[in-house]
């Protein structure tokens, strides 16, 4: 089943390509474009932390990462996280798009492409877990129709040692289909 979910996806100039070692240096450059943002991420892909985080991301462990391309230019990353076929659920996360692509609708296109694909292959529930401090990401998933189910208090410790509370959002296949 995972092989049906984790495939390369495209919509015009937008492409999601399985993240590999070949993308390391281009993604390093993209992630360095906003060094301050990593403070509200679970792990840092900023300078000084990039290699360790990249190795963990492509190392598996319930993560199926993508490099995000706009035409031929790598502009970010995203991933399927913790797929559970018995429950028909998956999380979309580990997302970062370079600053000049934010606010353009590009991220919405990425998420819609992933959401539509997940539901098409039999996923019935998609989750988003977002740091409570990250208002921009919370607004973005709410705009997609995801429902905030609650807050997981002190849910994880981030790379900075901060004990993070995490907003849990979900999007159900039935909700998505009625929006279309």
C-alpha positions as CSV (number, residue, x, y, z in Angstrom):
1,X,0.0,0.0,0.0
2,X,2.8,2.4,0.8
3,X,4.0,2.2,-2.8
4,X,0.7,3.5,-3.9
5,X,0.9,6.5,-1.6
6,X,4.6,7.4,-2.0
7,X,4.8,8.2,-5.7
8,X,6.0,11.2,-7.6
9,X,3.2,13.7,-8.1
10,X,2.8,16.6,-10.6
11,X,0.5,19.4,-11.5
12,X,1.8,21.5,-14.3
13,X,5.0,23.2,-13.1
14,X,4.6,21.8,-9.6
15,X,6.4,18.5,-9.0
16,X,6.9,16.4,-5.9
17,X,9.9,14.2,-6.3
18,X,11.1,11.6,-3.8
19,X,13.8,13.3,-1.8
20,X,17.2,11.7,-2.2
21,X,20.8,12.3,-1.5
22,X,21.0,14.0,-4.9
23,X,18.8,16.9,-3.5
24,X,21.0,17.6,-0.4
25,X,22.9,20.7,-1.6
26,X,20.0,22.4,-3.4
27,X,17.7,21.8,-0.3
28,X,20.5,23.1,2.0
29,X,20.5,26.4,0.1
30,X,16.7,26.7,0.1
31,X,16.5,26.0,3.9
32,X,19.3,28.5,4.6
33,X,17.0,31.3,3.1
34,X,15.1,31.6,6.3
35,X,17.3,30.7,9.3
36,X,14.9,32.2,11.8
37,X,12.0,30.0,11.0
38,X,13.6,26.8,12.4
39,X,13.0,27.9,16.0
40,X,9.4,26.8,15.6
41,X,10.1,23.5,13.9
42,X,10.7,20.2,15.7
43,X,14.1,19.9,14.0
44,X,16.3,22.4,12.3
45,X,17.3,22.3,8.7
46,X,19.3,25.6,9.2
47,X,23.0,26.0,8.9
48,X,24.8,23.9,11.4
49,X,22.0,21.4,11.7
50,X,21.1,20.6,8.1
51,X,23.1,17.4,7.6
52,X,21.9,15.6,10.7
53,X,18.2,16.6,10.0
54,X,18.5,15.7,6.3
55,X,20.0,12.3,7.1
56,X,17.2,11.5,9.5
57,X,14.5,12.6,7.0
58,X,15.8,10.4,4.2
59,X,16.5,7.6,6.6
60,X,13.0,6.3,6.8
61,X,11.4,5.9,10.2
62,X,7.8,6.5,9.0
63,X,8.8,9.4,6.8
64,X,8.4,9.5,3.1
65,X,9.9,12.9,2.0
66,X,9.6,14.9,-1.2
67,X,11.6,17.6,-2.8
68,X,9.2,20.3,-4.1
69,X,10.0,21.7,-7.5
70,X,8.6,24.7,-9.3
71,X,9.6,23.9,-12.8
72,X,13.2,22.9,-12.6
73,X,13.9,24.8,-9.3
74,X,13.8,23.1,-6.0
75,X,11.8,25.3,-3.6
76,X,11.2,23.2,-0.6
77,X,10.3,19.9,1.0
78,X,7.3,18.0,2.5
79,X,6.6,14.5,3.6
80,X,4.1,11.8,4.3
81,X,4.5,10.9,8.0
82,X,3.4,7.9,10.0
83,X,1.1,6.2,7.4
84,X,-1.2,3.7,9.0
85,X,-3.0,1.6,6.4
86,X,-5.1,-0.3,9.0
87,X,-6.6,3.0,10.1
88,X,-6.4,4.6,6.6
89,X,-4.6,7.6,8.0
90,X,-1.5,9.6,7.2
91,X,0.1,12.9,8.3
92,X,1.4,15.6,6.0
93,X,4.3,17.4,7.6
94,X,8.0,18.3,7.6
95,X,7.0,21.0,5.1
96,X,9.1,24.1,4.2
97,X,8.9,26.4,1.2
98,X,11.4,29.1,0.6
99,X,10.3,32.6,1.7
100,X,9.7,34.1,-1.8
101,X,7.2,31.3,-2.6
102,X,5.1,31.9,0.5
103,X,1.8,33.7,0.2
104,X,1.6,33.0,-3.5
105,X,-0.8,30.0,-3.3
106,X,2.0,27.6,-4.2
107,X,1.8,25.8,-0.8
108,X,-1.9,25.4,-1.2
109,X,-1.3,23.7,-4.6
110,X,1.3,21.4,-3.0
111,X,-1.1,20.4,-0.2
112,X,-4.1,20.0,-2.5
113,X,-2.1,17.7,-4.8
114,X,-1.1,15.6,-1.8
115,X,-4.5,15.5,-0.3
116,X,-6.3,14.5,-3.5
117,X,-3.7,11.8,-4.1
118,X,-4.0,10.4,-0.6
119,X,-7.8,10.2,-0.7
120,X,-7.6,8.6,-4.2
121,X,-5.5,5.7,-3.0
122,X,-7.7,4.9,0.0
123,X,-6.6,7.2,2.9
124,X,-9.7,8.5,4.8
125,X,-8.1,10.8,7.3
126,X,-5.2,13.2,6.9
127,X,-3.6,14.8,9.9
128,X,-1.5,18.0,10.4
129,X,0.4,18.5,13.6
130,X,1.5,22.1,14.0
131,X,3.4,23.9,16.7
132,X,1.0,26.2,18.5
133,X,3.4,29.1,17.9
134,X,3.1,28.6,14.1
135,X,0.1,30.7,13.2
136,X,0.9,30.9,9.5
137,X,0.8,27.1,9.1
138,X,-2.3,26.8,11.2
139,X,-4.1,29.3,9.0
140,X,-2.9,27.5,5.9
141,X,-4.4,24.1,6.9
142,X,-7.6,25.7,8.1
143,X,-7.9,27.4,4.7
144,X,-7.8,23.9,3.2
145,X,-10.7,22.9,5.4
146,X,-8.8,21.0,8.1
147,X,-10.5,21.0,11.5
148,X,-8.5,21.7,14.6
149,X,-9.4,18.9,17.0
150,X,-7.4,20.1,19.9
151,X,-4.0,20.7,21.4
152,X,-1.6,18.0,22.5
153,X,-0.1,19.7,25.5
154,X,3.7,19.4,25.9
155,X,3.6,16.9,23.1
156,X,7.3,17.0,22.1
157,X,10.6,18.6,22.7
158,X,12.1,20.5,19.8
159,X,15.7,20.6,18.8
160,X,16.1,23.8,20.9
161,X,14.9,22.0,24.1
162,X,11.6,23.9,23.9
163,X,8.7,21.7,25.1
164,X,6.1,22.2,22.4
165,X,2.4,22.0,22.5
166,X,1.0,20.8,19.1
167,X,-2.2,21.7,17.4
168,X,-3.8,18.6,15.9
169,X,-5.8,19.2,12.7
170,X,-7.6,16.7,10.5
171,X,-9.2,16.5,7.1
172,X,-11.5,13.6,6.3
173,X,-12.1,12.3,2.8
174,X,-15.9,13.0,3.1
175,X,-15.2,16.6,4.1
176,X,-12.9,17.1,1.1
177,X,-15.3,15.5,-1.4
178,X,-18.2,17.7,-0.3
179,X,-16.0,20.8,-0.7
180,X,-15.1,19.9,-4.3
